[in-house]
Amino acid sequence: MRLRVEFTTEPFDLDEAPAHALAAREVIEAAELDAVDVGPFGNTAEGGAATVLGAVDTLLRKSLAAGATRISLQVNVIGEGDN
């Protein structure tokens, strides 16, 4: 199964990326995902289910530890595949 995750971390800071946003970006970019799009107001990543779910777990833990007060995410099944 293949998954797509879309997420944002808060609180927002338009002047400088907060530590929790940088932590989330680091997790997603380090994961072995097939597609990653990181932006100021939303982020997406795609890959096999095991890889995406593992990245989401790490993202939640590290972003909260770095000061996130809210993390919004949506996970969609986008197809079949390995994992």
C-alpha positions in Angstrom: 0.0 0.0 0.0 1.2 3.5 -0.8 0.3 6.5 1.3 0.4 10.3 1.0 0.7 12.4 4.2 0.0 16.1 4.3 0.9 17.9 7.5 1.5 21.3 9.1 3.0 22.2 12.5 2.0 25.2 14.6 2.5 27.9 15.9 3.3 29.6 12.6 6.1 32.2 12.3 6.2 34.0 9.0 9.6 35.6 9.7 11.6 32.6 10.6 11.0 28.8 10.5 10.3 27.6 14.0 12.3 24.8 15.5 9.3 22.4 15.3 9.0 23.1 11.6 12.7 22.5 11.0 12.5 19.2 13.0 9.5 18.0 10.9 11.3 19.0 7.7 14.5 17.1 8.8 12.5 14.0 9.5 10.7 14.0 6.2 13.8 14.8 4.1 15.8 12.0 5.9 13.1 9.3 5.4 13.3 7.2 2.3 10.2 8.6 0.7 9.4 8.7 -3.0 8.1 12.3 -3.1 8.5 15.2 -0.7 7.2 18.7 -1.0 8.0 21.0 1.8 6.5 24.5 1.9 5.7 27.3 4.4 2.0 26.4 4.9 1.9 22.7 4.1 4.0 19.7 3.4 3.4 16.4 1.6 5.3 13.2 1.3 4.5 9.9 -0.4 5.9 6.4 -0.1 5.2 2.8 1.0 3.0 2.5 4.1 5.6 1.3 6.5 8.0 4.1 5.5 5.3 6.8 5.7 3.9 5.6 9.0 7.4 5.4 10.5 8.2 8.9 9.4 4.9 10.2 10.8 5.7 8.7 14.2 9.1 10.3 14.3 7.8 13.6 12.9 5.1 13.8 15.7 7.6 13.0 18.5 10.4 15.3 17.3 8.1 18.2 16.4 6.3 18.1 19.7 9.6 17.9 21.5 10.8 21.0 19.5 7.8 23.1 20.7 4.9 22.3 18.3 1.6 23.1 20.0 -0.5 21.6 17.2 0.2 19.2 14.3 -2.4 18.7 11.7 -2.1 15.7 9.3 -4.0 13.8 6.8 -3.1 10.4 5.5 -4.5 9.1 2.2 -4.1 5.7 0.5 -3.0 6.4 -3.0 -2.3 3.0 -4.4 -0.7 -0.4 -4.0 3.0 -1.1 -3.7 5.6 -2.6 -1.4 5.6 -2.2 2.4 
